[in-house]
Amino acid sequence: MDGQKARERGYLEVEHTADWGLRAWAEDLPALFCTAAEGMYALMDVRLAKGPEVSREIHLEAADLESLLVAFLDELLYQVENGHAFARMDLSIAGGRLDGSLRGKPIETRKKEIKAVTFHQLEVRQGPKGWETTVIFDV
């Protein structure tokens, strides 16, 4: 990824009473979903182990982008519970459907737990510089 693209995406922890919040932004929807996942892993302080790569195919459908994002992050939380996290995600999103390939490693450590991804104040929106969202996690 070139330097210009790298500046167009990111995440930032936001304060939220009793739960954790994350604001993410990116140039397109697949990058936004990946960035939100990276931020979620960072909030949990997930560290990947050395060893063989793990790969998964993912196919999700939802009525809207918010539901699709929650389904995607929920799937990643399920994988964390099974001991895997993904550093490389190749996603396509169109018409309420997400398809992708995930590549990662077993988890060496996870210092914090997220119980669930919530719909509280969730909105996926397009702005002048790309896409953004704020996600609240139940901890």
Order of alpha helices (4+ residues) and beta strands (2+ residues): alpha-beta-beta-alpha-beta-beta-alpha-beta-beta-beta-beta-beta
